[in-house]
Amino acid sequence: MASSDPQRVLDSAPAPSSARPIVRIGSRPSVLAKIQARMVQERLSALFPTHDFELSARVISVAGDRDKVRTLRSLNRDAQANATSLWTTELEDALIAGELDVLVHSLKDCPTTVRDGCDIIPVLPRENNTDCLVFKKGSSYTTLADLPDGSLIGTGSVRRIAQLKKRYPGLRFQDLRGNIDTRLAKLDDPEGPYAAAVLASAGLIRLNHQGRINAYLQPPDLYPAVGQGCLGAEFLTANHVVGDMVRALEDPASGWACRAERALLRVLEGGCAVPVGVWSTTTAGVDGKGLVLSLQSVLTSPDGQREVSVEESAVISTPEDAEALGQRAAVRIAAGGGREIMDDLRAEIDRAAAGDN
């Protein structure tokens, strides 16, 4: 449940007692990131009262926050070339150096291949995992279909742009950078070019901005990102005490769905960012045995002209079952035309990289 005053929630964190072991929790410096870290802190504190869980006051700037000028696509390309992450690398450096014990991320921002010596667990029940549509304040429009051709939509996500180009070919898209409040301010600027923006619903909800949401964009209009709406907690694999604590926060329905999604993306990636969307649903298995997990997955070419869709379901009883389901879905996507889309993506990345040299 989001607080009506996010900053007040952060400021009210209890001071740790020196009589108990301290577990240091780190995140990006944004208000949203700190709220998410506080959610994990509160749950850990409730489950493990023998420890104090401290939100680190360190300000750790990550690459994606520092560069506000270049497009996300360009930044992602460079991060892949350097085997780094836009949103996690500097935090992981502090974790590996022993300066922090747990990192809290938006799971959708986490690479599917974890750094050596680290592990990431999906934690807590998933928030609404859809993307949402937010119109400029005062707009009379209510859906994307209402907008006239040529209207500019703020988003830099290759996945969102690819899928929306296929469904709304008359619209234009442009990066809209910054934290959520900054993006909303740019959208609402009367002199600004944007008619609407597409954002992750979970972030607006956690910041108590759900009143700005004009529509939730669900399949078939828009399939969410892998892991969207879920938090990921990262720790050192050698720190068994903290690892066991973090694992206690995994919600099977949310966590196993995210494990399947991340396994799907891991198989497809092969060194490039893949505009894949996934819609996961879970229901109870027969006689309460396991979960029935269904994945509806789409891979769309960046121009929106080609799309491969696959649906895969299975009864799962372990995290390994979930990952196997995601891997099967990825193999089917690749075999159904996805391999050609991915080859074209890699060729485009290589051309762009050559043009920068």
N, C-alpha and C positions, 0 to 999 in steps of 0.2 A: 504494500500500500504506500503510495507516494505521499510525502508530507505536503501540507499546504504552504510551507516555507522551507524549501530545500536547504538554504544556507543555515537556518536555525537548527535543522537536524544535524548538520555537520558540526556546528559550534557546541552542541550539547553533548558531544562524546565524553564519557566519563574518563577521568584521569586514571591511569593504571596504578595498581598497588604494587610497591616494590617487593612485597612479601611473596608474590607469585611469579612464576616464569612468564616472560613477556614474549608474545608472538607479534612481530612487526608486519603490518599490512601496507602494501604500497599500491599506487594507482597513478594514472595520468592526473594532471593538476586541475582539470575542469570540474565544475560543480557536479555535472552528471557522473563523472568517473568517481568522485568522492562519495556521492550518494550510493552508488553501486558497491563501493568498498564498505561503506557503513552497513549495508544490508548483510553482507557476508560477516562483518564483525559482530553484528547483533546475534546472528544465528550461531556462530562459533561460541560466543560468550554464554549463550543459553545452554548449549550442549556440553561445554567444557569449562565449568566454573573454577576449576583448579588453575586455570591460566588467565592472564590478562592479554587481551587482543587490542593492540595499539595501532591507530591509524597514523602512519608516518607523516610527519610534517615536511619531509623533504619534497622539494619541487623538482621533479625529473621530467625534463622536456624531451619528447620523442620527435622523430623526424617529421611525421605527418602534421604535428602541431606547429613546428618551427617554420616550415615553408608554406606560406599562405598565398603564394603567387602562382606557382606552377599547377597544372591540372593534376588531379588524382591519378589519371592514366599515366602521365609522364613520371610522376613520383613512384608509382607502383613498378613501372618498367625498370627504373634505376635500382629500386630495392631488390627486385628479382636478380638483376645482374650482379649485385653485390652480396647476394645471399643474406639480406637483412629484411627486417619488417618495419613498415612505416610507424606502427603503433606499439610495438612491444620491445624492440631490441635494447633500448637504453634501460628500461625497467629490468629486463632480464640480466643485463650487466650488473646491476645493483644486487639482484638476487644471487647471482653466481659469486659475487664478491663477499657475500655474507652480510650485506647491509640491510637486507629485507628477508622476511621468511615466507611471505605469501604475496602474490600479485593478483589483483582482481582486474579482469579485462572484460570488455564486450566480446563474447566468444566469436562473433562474426569477424572481428578484426584480427583474430589469432591465426597465424600460419598453421596449416594442417600437419606440417612436419615440425616437431618440437625440437628445440635446441638440445644438444647432448647434455645429459645430467639434469634435465628438467622434465616435468610432466604437467599436463593441463587436464583438469577434470571439469566437466560441466556441472555447475552447482545451482541449487535452489530451483523451485518451479519456474518454468519459462513464462515470461511476460508475453503479451500479444506479439506475435512474430511477423505481422504483416508490415508492409510499407503503407504510408498514408499520404493523402493529398491535402495540401494546405494552400488555399488561395490567398492572394494579396488582400489585406483588410479592405473592406468596402466593396469587394467584387460581388457581382450578381451571379457568377457562375457557380455550379455545384458539382459538376462532373467533368472529366477530361473530354468527353464526347461533346460537351457544350462549347468548348473553346474553338474559336475560328482558326483556320489554317494559318501557320506562321507564328502562333503564340509560343512564347519562350518559357520552358519549364526548367527550374533550377535543380539540377542533380549532376554529379560527376561520375556516378556509378555506371560502369560499362554494362553490368547486368540489367539495371533499370532501363537504361537508354535502349539497349538492344531489344528488350521485350516490348517496351512502349512504342518504339519505332515500328515494330511489326503490327501492332494493334492500332496505332494512331499515327500513320505516316505523315500527316500534315503538320505535326508539331515539331518544334525545334528544342534543342537541349543545350544547356551550358552549365559549367561548373558553378556550384554555389558553396563556397568554402567557409570554414569557421565553426565555432561551437553552435549549438542549436539557437541560442538567443541572438547570436550574430547573424545567422542565416535568416531568422525570422525578420530581423531589422532590415536586412538587405532586400528581402522579399517585399516588405511593406513600404519601402521608400517610394513615395509618389513619383519620383523621377527615375526609379529603377526599372530595368527592362523586363522583370519577371512577372508573368501572369500567375504562376503557381510554383510550388516546390513539392518534391517528393522526398519524404523523410521516413526513417524507421519509427514506427508507432511507439515502440517501447521507450525510446528516449523522451518523447513528448509526455508519455504517461508518467514516467518516473520523475519528471520535472514539474508535474502538475500542469502541463500545457495541453491536456487533452481537449480543452475547449477550442483549440485552434484547428483541430482535425475536422476537415470537411467530408472526407470519405476514407474508408479503409479499402486499400487496393488488394483484392484477393484474387487467386486463380479463378478464371483463366486470364484476367487482365494482367496480373503481375505475381510471379512466384517469388517468395522471399529468398534472401541470402542464406547460405549455410550457417547454422548456428544463431540466426538472428533472434533477438528477444531473450537469449540465454546469457548468463554470466559464466566466465571461465576463471577458475582459480589455479594459479601456477605455483609450483613449489619445486624444491630440489628433490630428486628421487632418493638421494642419500639421507634426507631428513625424514625418517620413518614416522616420528611422532607427529609432525605437521602433516605429512601425507595421509596418515590415518584420520586425522581431524577433518581434512578437506574432503576425503572420500565419504565421510559421514554426511556431507551436505548434498550429495548427488541424489536427485529425484529420479527414480527409474524411468518414468514416462518421458520426462523432458530430457534427461541425460542420455538415455539410450537412443532417442530420436536424433539428438545432436551427434552422437557417436556415429550413427549410420550416415548422416549427412556429411560429416567430416571425412569419413572413409570414402564416400563417393567422390568428393572433391579431390582427395589425396590421389586417387587412382587417375582421375582425369587431368590433373594439373600438368604433370610432366614438365615443370619449369616455366609455366606461364600462367597468368591470371585467367581463369576461365569464367565467362559470364553464365554460370549455371544457377538456376533457381530450384528450390525444393520446397514442397508442401508436405509436411509429415502429419499423420494422424495416428493415434493409438487408441485401442479399445481393449477391454479385458479379454483374456483368452477363455476358452471353453472350461467350465468348472473352475474358473479363477486361476488357471494354470498359465503363467506367462502373460505376455502382452502381444496383441496383434498390431504390428507396426506396418503402416503403408507409406511408401514414398512415391510422390508424383514429382518427377524431375524433368526439367527442360534445359536444354543447351541451345542458345540462340546466337547466331552470327552477329557481330557488332553492327552491321547495317540493317539487321532485322529481317533480312530476306530469307534466311534458312533457320529452321528450328527442328530439333529432335526431342521428342517427348517419350518418356518411359514411366510405367507404373509397376512397382514391385512391392509385394507384401509377404510377410512371414510371421509365424509365431516365434517370439524371442523370449529367452529366459535368462540371458547373460549379456554383458556388454559385447562379448565376442560375437554372439549371434547378430547383434545390431550391426556391427562393423562388417560382417559377412554379407548382410543384406545390402548395405551401401555399396560394397564392392561389386556385387552382382548387377546392381542398377547401373553402375559406371561402365561395366563391360558392355551392357546392352546399348547404352548411349553411344559409346565409341563405335560399336559395330553397326549401329543404325544410321550412320552419317556424321556422328560427332567427331570422328577422327579427322575428317576432311576440314571441319570447322576449326578444330584445334591446330591443324597444320597451317591453315591460313592465318590464324592468330599469331603463331610463332614467326611466320614469314613477315607479318606486319611489324612485329616487335623488332625483328632483325633489321628491317628497312629503316625503322625510326631510329634505332641505335646507330646505324651507319650514318644517318643524316646528321647526328649530333657530333660525329667525330671529324 
